[in-house]
């Protein structure tokens, strides 16, 4: 059985800003929902939560 080629594109959703960073002790965190779009599927695949100042995952 041959594999069918597909294109996958990741698109960030609307960010949520002002999340509290426990490292910086500032409200500098953000959350972005990541969506995948391909020929066979589209939908939310995960969430990225990080601090804008120090880069630490929240």
C-alpha positions in Angstrom: 0.0 0.0 0.0 1.5 3.4 -1.1 1.4 6.4 1.2 -0.6 9.4 0.2 1.3 12.6 0.4 -0.3 15.4 2.4 0.5 19.0 3.3 0.3 20.0 6.9 0.2 23.7 8.0 0.2 24.9 11.6 -1.6 28.1 12.3 -1.6 29.9 15.7 -4.9 30.9 17.1 -5.7 34.1 19.0 -3.2 34.6 21.9 -4.2 34.9 25.5 -1.9 37.5 27.1 -1.1 38.4 30.7 -0.5 34.9 32.2 1.5 34.8 35.4 5.1 33.6 35.0 6.3 31.8 38.2 10.0 32.4 37.1 9.8 36.2 36.3 7.0 36.9 38.8 5.3 39.0 36.2 2.2 38.7 34.1 4.2 38.3 30.9 3.0 34.8 29.8 1.0 34.0 26.8 -1.0 31.0 25.5 -1.5 30.2 21.8 -3.7 27.4 20.5 -2.1 25.6 17.5 -4.3 24.1 14.8 -3.4 21.6 12.1 -4.9 21.7 8.6 -4.4 18.8 6.1 -6.3 17.0 3.4 -7.8 14.5 5.9 -8.1 16.5 9.1 -8.3 19.9 10.6 -8.5 20.9 14.3 -6.7 21.8 17.5 -3.5 19.8 18.1 -2.2 21.5 21.2 -1.5 24.6 23.2 1.7 26.6 23.7 2.1 28.4 27.0 5.4 30.4 27.5 6.7 33.5 29.1 7.5 36.3 26.7 10.4 37.7 28.9 12.3 34.6 29.9 11.0 31.9 27.5 10.1 29.5 30.3 7.2 27.1 29.6 4.3 28.0 31.9 
